[in-house]
Amino acid sequence: MSSLAEITTLGGAGAAGDSLSKIFIARQPILDMQQKVYGYELLFRSGLENAFRSAEPNQASAKVMTDGTLILSMEAISDGKLAFINITRDILLNDYISLLPRGLTAAEIPETIEPGPEIISACSRLKEAGYILVLDDFVYGEQYADLMSLADIVKVDFLSTSAEERRQVLSRFKAPKVRFLAEKVETHEVFQQAVSLGYTYFQGDFFSKPVIISSRDVPGFKLNYLHMLQELQWPDVNFPRLEGIVKRDMALSFKLLRYINSAYFGLSNKVSSIMHAIRLLGPRQFKQWASLLVMASMGSDKPDELVVRALIRGRFCESLAPILGMKQQSQELFLLGMFSAIDAILGRPLEEILKDLPLSDDIKDALCGKPNRLRAVFDYALAYEKGDWDGLSAKADALGLDESGIPAVYLAAVHWAKRSFGEATAAR
């Protein structure tokens, strides 16, 4: 799951009579064959207790879904891409989906819904209204024949099905326009298998795993960026040497200057050189923004979502620092989150990369999964990202973190990462 937005609901009673204060929304990217984001699956949680105290859970779930998407807007949550929403029987029969924008909504029908006449009729209404219909965790059965004729996308769980079952699902559908989505794809090898079978969309963590093709050498331009990162991590940065590294890469120099000249910084004078940029921004801010640009550049041949995810983690971890009384470690937390995907971006084992980076032992230990205070913060950020509602509160308690103040912090990190990545890659 690449990211999570959490929003505050408006006042008033919920659909089940309860007043709701927080809504958590997790989103997991769905990629196409080019590993570009096609859409996001949205997962909902009602609040800090992860449950409604209500006798009517389906109505309460509908309240969470509609509040979450209508207050923040579907466009903001899914970045204007298709939003996949898992629905219950009651949500389907009561046409709650019709409250959401048809051009941005894919209704996921879980395998637990029995496909009786009422369900078929409700799905037909959705199709006629222009919504995308998705069969979730699909396993073939004759009782699904009518639903199969309505489906636009079929999701197959690659962890719970055999290779033969994954192949047979495709042959069962006669409609030529049906597309197939492989979910829980955890490795690049499984991704390639799904592509070869004829699957069109993919969901899982496969794109965050490093793929070693033939050699562990870093390509020349990425090696230059790695040297850049090395320079940025020293406590006392040698800016003349840093400037020299940047100048050796025309594309990086251009992107850096264009980025710092952007309206976001509100600079009164145009930046004319790397050293000028350093003086204007100051060492700390320049280090962070230069790190961002280098990461974006190194990930130019990787899925954009991978780099954005790393930036969200870094910004979120950094923002948690003052809340947790760790302000002095804010930069370490930023680097920890940002470097959490460096193995996938460089296509090298993490242990090898860390040998070349002058990071503190605490950061290296945390990246390698060893328990320390930095790792505890990072684990909380990961739970947030994945929508691990069961483990989230326990991790917050261990940190002494009051979750009620976190929603705006994470949403701000998401917005910062998307905006920053967009500006950093504008000259690609």
C-alpha positions as CSV (number, residue, x, y, z in Angstrom):
1,M,0.0,0.0,0.0
2,S,1.7,3.1,-1.2
3,S,0.1,5.7,1.0
4,L,-2.6,6.7,3.5
5,A,-4.7,9.8,3.9
6,E,-6.7,10.5,7.0
7,I,-9.3,13.1,7.3
8,T,-11.6,14.7,9.9
9,T,-15.3,14.3,9.3
10,L,-17.9,17.0,9.7
11,G,-19.9,17.2,12.8
12,G,-23.3,15.6,13.3
13,A,-24.6,12.1,13.7
14,G,-23.5,9.2,11.6
15,A,-25.7,7.0,9.6
16,A,-26.0,4.6,12.5
17,G,-26.6,7.3,15.0
18,D,-23.0,7.6,16.2
19,S,-21.0,10.8,15.9
20,L,-17.7,10.1,14.0
21,S,-14.6,12.1,14.7
22,K,-11.9,10.5,12.4
23,I,-11.8,8.6,9.2
24,F,-8.7,6.7,8.1
25,I,-8.3,6.0,4.4
26,A,-5.5,3.8,3.2
27,R,-4.7,3.5,-0.5
28,Q,-2.8,0.8,-2.3
29,P,-1.6,1.4,-5.9
30,I,-2.8,-0.7,-8.8
31,L,-0.2,-0.7,-11.7
32,D,-0.4,-1.4,-15.4
33,M,2.1,-3.5,-17.4
34,Q,4.4,-0.4,-17.7
35,Q,4.3,-0.2,-13.8
36,K,2.5,3.1,-14.0
37,V,-0.3,3.8,-11.5
38,Y,-3.7,2.9,-13.0
39,G,-5.7,3.5,-9.9
40,Y,-5.8,3.0,-6.1
41,E,-7.7,0.6,-3.9
42,L,-9.1,2.6,-1.0
43,L,-9.4,0.9,2.4
44,F,-11.5,2.5,5.2
45,R,-11.2,2.6,9.0
46,S,-13.8,4.4,11.1
47,G,-11.6,5.7,13.8
48,L,-8.9,5.0,16.4
49,E,-10.8,2.0,17.8
50,N,-11.0,0.5,14.3
51,A,-14.6,-0.3,14.8
52,F,-18.1,1.2,15.0
53,R,-20.1,0.8,18.2
54,S,-23.2,0.3,16.1
55,A,-25.9,-2.3,15.5
56,E,-25.9,-1.5,11.8
57,P,-22.3,-1.9,10.6
58,N,-23.2,-1.8,6.9
59,Q,-24.8,1.6,7.2
60,A,-21.9,2.8,9.3
61,S,-19.4,1.5,6.7
62,A,-21.4,3.4,4.1
63,K,-21.1,6.6,6.2
64,V,-17.3,6.2,6.4
65,M,-17.0,5.6,2.7
66,T,-19.2,8.5,1.7
67,D,-17.8,10.9,4.3
68,G,-14.2,10.0,3.4
69,T,-14.6,10.4,-0.3
70,L,-17.0,13.4,-0.3
71,I,-15.3,15.6,2.3
72,L,-11.8,15.2,1.0
73,S,-13.0,14.6,-2.6
74,M,-12.2,11.5,-4.7
75,E,-9.8,13.4,-6.8
76,A,-7.6,14.3,-3.8
77,I,-7.5,10.8,-2.4
78,S,-6.8,9.0,-5.7
79,D,-4.8,11.7,-7.5
80,G,-7.5,11.8,-10.2
81,K,-7.1,8.1,-11.0
82,L,-9.6,5.3,-10.7
83,A,-10.6,4.5,-7.1
84,F,-11.3,0.8,-6.3
85,I,-13.8,0.6,-3.4
86,N,-14.7,-2.7,-1.7
87,I,-18.4,-2.7,-0.9
88,T,-20.8,-4.7,1.2
89,R,-24.2,-6.2,0.2
90,D,-26.1,-3.3,1.8
91,I,-24.0,-0.6,0.2
92,L,-24.6,-2.3,-3.2
93,L,-28.4,-2.7,-2.7
94,N,-28.9,0.8,-1.4
95,D,-27.0,2.4,-4.3
96,Y,-24.6,4.2,-2.0
97,I,-22.0,4.0,-4.7
98,S,-24.1,6.4,-6.8
99,L,-22.9,9.2,-4.4
100,L,-19.4,8.9,-5.8
101,P,-18.2,10.1,-9.2
102,R,-18.8,7.5,-11.8
103,G,-15.7,8.3,-13.9
104,L,-13.4,7.7,-10.9
105,T,-15.1,4.8,-9.1
106,A,-14.7,1.1,-9.5
107,A,-17.0,-1.0,-7.3
108,E,-15.4,-4.2,-6.0
109,I,-17.9,-7.0,-5.4
110,P,-16.3,-9.4,-2.9
111,E,-16.6,-13.1,-3.2
112,T,-18.7,-13.2,0.0
113,I,-21.7,-11.7,-1.7
114,E,-24.1,-14.3,-3.0
115,P,-25.0,-13.4,-6.6
116,G,-28.8,-13.6,-6.3
117,P,-31.4,-11.6,-8.5
118,E,-31.2,-8.5,-6.3
119,I,-27.4,-8.4,-6.5
120,I,-27.4,-8.9,-10.3
121,S,-30.0,-6.1,-10.6
122,A,-28.0,-3.7,-8.5
123,C,-24.8,-4.5,-10.5
124,S,-26.7,-3.9,-13.7
125,R,-27.7,-0.5,-12.4
126,L,-24.1,0.4,-11.7
127,K,-23.0,-0.7,-15.2
128,E,-25.8,1.3,-16.8
129,A,-24.8,4.4,-14.7
130,G,-21.2,4.2,-16.0
131,Y,-19.4,2.7,-13.0
132,I,-16.6,0.1,-13.3
133,L,-17.6,-3.3,-11.9
134,V,-14.9,-5.4,-10.3
135,L,-15.1,-9.0,-9.1
136,D,-12.8,-9.2,-6.1
137,D,-10.9,-12.4,-5.0
138,F,-12.6,-14.2,-7.8
139,V,-12.7,-18.0,-7.9
140,Y,-14.8,-19.6,-10.7
141,G,-18.2,-21.1,-9.9
142,E,-21.3,-21.6,-12.1
143,Q,-23.3,-19.4,-9.8
144,Y,-21.3,-16.4,-10.9
145,A,-22.2,-16.7,-14.6
146,D,-24.5,-13.6,-14.6
147,L,-22.0,-11.5,-12.6
148,M,-19.2,-12.6,-15.0
149,S,-21.2,-11.2,-17.9
150,L,-21.3,-7.8,-16.2
151,A,-17.7,-7.6,-15.0
152,D,-15.2,-5.1,-16.3
153,I,-12.2,-6.2,-14.2
154,V,-11.6,-9.5,-12.4
155,K,-9.2,-9.6,-9.4
156,V,-7.3,-12.9,-8.6
157,D,-5.4,-13.4,-5.4
158,F,-2.0,-14.7,-6.4
159,L,-1.2,-15.8,-2.8
160,S,-4.2,-18.1,-2.4
161,T,-4.4,-19.6,-5.9
162,S,-2.3,-22.0,-7.8
163,A,-0.6,-21.3,-11.1
164,E,-3.2,-23.5,-12.9
165,E,-6.1,-21.7,-11.2
166,R,-4.7,-18.3,-12.2
167,R,-4.5,-19.5,-15.8
168,Q,-8.0,-21.1,-15.9
169,V,-9.7,-17.9,-14.7
170,L,-8.8,-16.2,-17.9
171,S,-10.2,-18.9,-20.1
172,R,-13.5,-18.9,-18.2
173,F,-14.5,-15.4,-19.4
174,K,-15.8,-15.1,-22.9
175,A,-16.3,-11.3,-22.9
176,P,-13.3,-9.9,-24.8
177,K,-13.3,-6.6,-22.9
178,V,-12.8,-8.1,-19.5
179,R,-9.4,-7.2,-17.9
180,F,-7.7,-9.2,-15.2
181,L,-6.0,-7.9,-12.1
182,A,-3.4,-9.9,-10.2
183,E,-3.4,-8.9,-6.6
184,K,-0.9,-9.8,-3.8
185,V,1.9,-9.9,-6.3
186,E,4.9,-9.8,-4.0
187,T,7.9,-10.3,-6.3
188,H,9.1,-9.2,-9.7
189,E,9.2,-12.8,-10.8
190,V,5.5,-13.3,-10.0
191,F,4.8,-10.0,-11.8
192,Q,6.4,-11.3,-14.9
193,Q,4.5,-14.6,-14.6
194,A,1.2,-12.6,-14.4
195,V,2.1,-10.6,-17.5
196,S,2.9,-13.7,-19.5
197,L,-0.5,-15.2,-18.5
198,G,-2.4,-12.2,-19.8
199,Y,-3.1,-10.1,-16.7
200,T,-3.4,-6.4,-17.3
201,Y,-3.2,-4.8,-13.9
202,F,-1.2,-5.6,-10.8
203,Q,-1.4,-4.9,-7.0
204,G,1.2,-5.7,-4.4
205,D,4.7,-5.0,-3.3
206,F,6.5,-6.5,-6.2
207,F,7.8,-3.2,-7.6
208,S,9.6,-2.4,-4.3
209,K,11.9,-5.4,-4.5
210,P,15.3,-5.0,-6.0
211,V,15.9,-6.8,-9.3
212,I,19.5,-7.8,-10.0
213,I,19.7,-8.5,-13.8
214,S,23.3,-9.5,-14.4
215,S,25.7,-7.3,-12.5
216,R,25.8,-5.5,-9.2
217,D,27.6,-2.5,-10.6
218,V,25.8,0.8,-10.4
219,P,25.3,2.5,-13.8
220,G,27.5,5.6,-14.2
221,F,24.9,8.3,-13.8
222,K,23.4,6.6,-10.7
223,L,26.9,6.3,-9.3
224,N,27.3,10.0,-9.7
225,Y,24.0,10.5,-7.8
226,L,25.2,8.1,-5.1
227,H,28.3,10.2,-4.6
228,M,25.9,13.2,-4.3
229,L,24.0,11.4,-1.5
230,Q,27.3,10.6,0.2
231,E,28.2,14.2,0.3
232,L,24.8,15.3,1.5
233,Q,25.0,13.0,4.6
234,W,28.1,14.4,6.2
235,P,27.4,16.7,9.2
236,D,29.6,19.4,7.7
237,V,28.9,19.4,4.0
238,N,31.7,20.4,1.6
239,F,29.5,22.6,-0.7
240,P,32.2,23.3,-3.3
241,R,32.7,19.5,-3.7
242,L,29.0,19.1,-3.8
243,E,28.6,21.8,-6.5
244,G,31.3,20.0,-8.5
245,I,29.3,16.7,-8.5
246,V,26.1,18.5,-9.6
247,K,27.9,20.3,-12.4
248,R,29.1,17.0,-13.8
249,D,25.5,16.1,-14.6
250,M,23.8,18.5,-17.0
251,A,20.3,17.0,-16.5
252,L,20.6,17.1,-12.7
253,S,22.0,20.7,-12.7
254,F,19.1,21.8,-14.9
255,K,16.5,20.1,-12.8
256,L,18.0,21.4,-9.6
257,L,18.0,25.0,-10.8
258,R,14.5,24.8,-12.3
259,Y,13.2,23.3,-9.1
260,I,14.6,25.9,-6.8
261,N,13.4,28.6,-9.1
262,S,9.9,27.3,-8.9
263,A,7.1,29.4,-7.4
264,Y,7.0,27.1,-4.3
265,F,10.1,28.7,-2.8
266,G,8.9,32.2,-3.5
267,L,12.4,33.5,-4.2
268,S,12.5,37.1,-5.3
269,N,15.6,36.6,-7.5
270,K,16.2,33.8,-10.0
271,V,18.9,31.3,-9.1
272,S,21.8,31.4,-11.5
273,S,24.1,28.7,-10.1
274,I,24.3,25.8,-7.8
275,M,26.3,27.7,-5.2
276,H,23.8,30.6,-5.4
277,A,21.1,28.1,-4.6
278,I,23.0,26.8,-1.6
279,R,23.4,30.3,-0.2
280,L,19.8,31.2,-0.7
281,L,18.4,28.1,0.8
282,G,20.9,27.4,3.5
283,P,22.7,24.1,4.2
284,R,19.8,22.2,5.9
285,Q,17.1,23.0,3.4
286,F,19.4,22.5,0.5
287,K,20.5,19.1,1.7
288,Q,16.9,17.9,2.0
289,W,15.8,19.3,-1.4
290,A,18.9,18.1,-3.2
291,S,18.3,14.6,-1.7
292,L,14.8,14.7,-3.1
293,L,16.0,15.6,-6.5
294,V,18.7,12.9,-6.5
295,M,16.3,10.3,-5.4
296,A,13.8,11.3,-8.1
297,S,16.6,11.2,-10.7
298,M,17.9,7.8,-9.6
299,G,14.4,6.5,-9.8
300,S,13.7,7.7,-13.4
301,D,13.7,4.1,-14.7
302,K,11.5,2.9,-11.8
303,P,7.7,3.3,-11.1
304,D,7.1,6.8,-10.0
305,E,5.0,5.5,-7.1
306,L,8.1,3.8,-5.6
307,V,9.9,7.1,-5.3
308,V,6.8,9.0,-4.1
309,R,6.3,6.3,-1.4
310,A,9.8,6.8,-0.2
311,L,9.4,10.6,0.0
312,I,6.1,10.2,1.9
313,R,7.8,7.9,4.4
314,G,10.7,10.3,4.8
315,R,8.5,13.4,5.3
316,F,6.0,11.6,7.6
317,C,8.8,10.2,9.8
318,E,10.5,13.6,10.0
319,S,7.2,15.3,10.9
320,L,6.6,12.8,13.7
321,A,10.0,13.7,15.3
322,P,8.9,16.9,17.3
323,I,5.6,15.2,18.3
324,L,7.6,12.4,19.9
325,G,10.2,14.6,21.5
326,M,12.8,13.6,18.9
327,K,13.3,16.9,17.1
328,Q,17.1,16.5,17.2
329,Q,16.7,13.3,15.1
330,S,14.2,14.8,12.5
331,Q,16.8,14.6,9.7
332,E,17.8,11.1,10.6
333,L,14.1,10.1,10.4
334,F,13.7,11.8,7.1
335,L,16.7,9.9,5.7
336,L,15.5,6.6,7.2
337,G,12.1,6.9,5.5
338,M,13.5,8.2,2.2
339,F,16.3,5.5,2.0
340,S,13.8,2.7,2.8
341,A,13.4,2.1,-0.9
342,I,17.0,2.8,-2.0
343,D,17.6,-0.9,-2.7
344,A,14.7,-1.1,-5.2
345,I,15.7,2.2,-6.8
346,L,19.3,1.2,-7.3
347,G,18.6,-2.5,-8.0
348,R,21.2,-3.6,-5.4
349,P,21.0,-5.4,-2.0
350,L,20.5,-2.9,0.8
351,E,23.6,-4.2,2.7
352,E,25.8,-3.3,-0.2
353,I,24.4,0.2,-0.6
354,L,24.8,1.0,3.1
355,K,28.5,0.2,2.9
356,D,28.9,3.2,0.5
357,L,26.8,5.7,2.6
358,P,28.1,7.5,5.6
359,L,24.8,7.2,7.5
360,S,24.7,6.9,11.3
361,D,24.7,3.4,12.8
362,D,21.2,4.1,14.1
363,I,19.9,4.7,10.6
364,K,21.7,1.7,9.2
365,D,20.4,-0.5,12.0
366,A,16.9,0.7,11.5
367,L,17.0,0.2,7.7
368,C,18.2,-3.4,8.3
369,G,15.3,-4.0,10.7
370,K,17.2,-3.9,14.0
371,P,15.1,-2.6,16.9
372,N,15.8,1.0,18.1
373,R,13.9,4.2,18.6
374,L,14.2,5.2,14.9
375,R,13.0,1.8,13.8
376,A,9.9,2.0,16.1
377,V,8.9,5.3,14.4
378,F,9.5,3.8,10.9
379,D,7.4,0.7,11.8
380,Y,4.5,3.0,12.8
381,A,4.9,4.8,9.5
382,L,4.8,1.5,7.6
383,A,1.7,0.4,9.5
384,Y,0.0,3.7,8.5
385,E,1.0,3.2,4.9
386,K,-0.3,-0.4,4.7
387,G,-3.6,0.3,6.5
388,D,-2.5,-2.2,9.2
389,W,-5.3,-1.1,11.5
390,D,-4.8,-4.0,14.0
391,G,-1.2,-3.2,14.6
392,L,-1.3,0.6,14.4
393,S,-2.6,1.5,17.8
394,A,-0.2,-0.9,19.5
395,K,2.7,0.7,17.8
396,A,1.4,4.2,18.8
397,D,1.1,3.1,22.4
398,A,4.7,1.8,22.4
399,L,5.9,5.2,21.1
400,G,3.7,7.1,23.5
401,L,2.1,8.7,20.5
402,D,-1.4,10.3,20.6
403,E,-2.9,9.3,17.3
404,S,-5.6,11.9,17.3
405,G,-3.0,14.5,16.2
406,I,-1.6,12.5,13.3
407,P,-4.2,12.8,10.5
408,A,-3.2,16.2,9.2
409,V,0.5,15.3,9.6
410,Y,0.3,12.4,7.3
411,L,-1.9,14.1,4.7
412,A,0.5,17.0,4.6
413,A,3.3,14.5,3.9
414,V,1.4,13.0,1.0
415,H,0.7,16.4,-0.5
416,W,4.4,17.5,0.0
417,A,5.7,14.3,-1.6
418,K,3.4,14.5,-4.6
419,R,4.0,18.2,-5.2
420,S,7.8,17.9,-4.7
421,F,8.2,14.9,-6.9
422,G,6.1,16.5,-9.6
423,E,8.3,19.6,-9.6
424,A,11.5,17.6,-9.3
425,T,10.7,15.5,-12.4
426,A,9.1,18.3,-14.5
427,A,12.2,18.4,-16.7
428,R,12.3,14.6,-17.3
